[in-house]
Amino acid sequence: MKKNALLLILLIAFVSCKKETTEAFGKNDSEIVETVKPNDLGEQIFNGKGMCYSCHKPNQKVIGPSVAEIAKIYKEKGASITDFLTEKSKPIVDPSQYSVMKTNFAITKNLPKEELAALESYMLSFAK
């Protein structure tokens, strides 16, 4: 009887000391990924670390051409905005502004492929 009581006490102590967790079953932090739509990510990059907003506005020429104009021309020509932002292709919208844009390549060339693709998707969404 004393052995049963001792086993019962040990079992209760063991169960009460178990680690409680709120993690999703079978997932750790590196496996839980928040899904962001490409255009939303592209907009975040455009208005954030890409610094695009400082020279480009959606429908208005400021320092550089408007995003709508860029999108229209790149879509018409079947060209890649990503290739331009990584200096794999020449400017096609306003070559006279190339030297001004060239300073931003330090930022855009270092963006991951997924972010560049999202940025291109966001910009092309302005094409009519």
N, C-alpha and C positions, 0 to 999 in steps of 0.2 A: 504494500500500500504506500509506504514511504517513497519507494522508487517511482511509482506512478505519479505521485504528487510532485516529486522533484522533476520528472520528465515534463509534466504539464507546465510547471513554472518556467523551465528552460525554453519550452516551445513558445510560451506566451512572450517571454523576454525577447526571443529571437524574432518573432513576427512583429512585435511592436518597434523594433529597432531597424526595420527595413527602410531603405531609402525611398522616399516618395518622389515621383517625377511627374511633370506635366508635359513631357515631350510626346510628340506624335509617335505612335507605336511603330517600331522598326526604322525610325528616321533619326539621324543626328543632325546637328546644326549645319554641317556642310551639305547635307542632302535636301534641306528645306530651302527652296528657291522661290522668291516672289516673281510672279510673271508680270512683265511690263510689255504693253503693246509697242511695236517698233516706232510708230509715229509719236507716241508719248515719250519714249526714250529719246527719239530724235529731237523733239521739241525741248526736252530738258538739256540736251547737249548744245543745241543751237543757242538757247538762252542762258547757258551756264558755262561750263568749262571750255566749250568750243569758241566762245567769244564772238560768234557770228553776228549776234544782235547789234554789236557796236557799229557795224558798217552796213548791215542789210536789214531792211524792214520788209514785212510781207508784201505790201502793194505800193511801195514808194521808194524811189531812188534816193539814197542819202549819199554816203561815200561810195558805196558799191551799188550795183544794180539790185532791183527788188528781187525778193525770193520768187515771186510769180514770174518775172521775166527770165530768171535763171532756169526755173523749172520748165517753162514753155520751150526755151531753146534747147535744153538738154533732152527733153522728151522728143521734140521734132527731129533732132539729129541722131537720136538713139545713143547718145554719149553717156559717159559715166562720170557723175559728180565725184564719186569716190576716187576714181583715177586722177581727176584734177587735184583733189585735196591731198593726195599722196604724191603729187608731182610726177605721175606716170603719163599724163597727157597735158597738152597745151591748153591755154584758156580759149574759150570759144564765144563767150558772152561779150566781154569788153576787154580785149587784150591790152588796151591802154592803161588799165588799172592793175595789171599783173604785178608790177613792182610793189604796190600797196598791199595786195593780197599775199604776196610772197612771205611777208613777215609772219603771217598766221600759220604757215606750213609747219613751223616748229611745234605748234599745238596739234594740228590735224594729222600730221604724219605719225604721231605717237598714239593716236586713238586706236583702240582695238577694232578689228574688222567688224564685229557686231555693232559697235557704236557708229562706225562710219556708214554701215548699211542702214542703220536706223536714221541717221542724219539725212542720208540721201532720200530715204522713203518719206521723211517729214517734208523735205524741200519739194520733192516731186508732187506731193499732195496739193501744192498750190497751182499746178498746171491746169489750164482750163481746156 
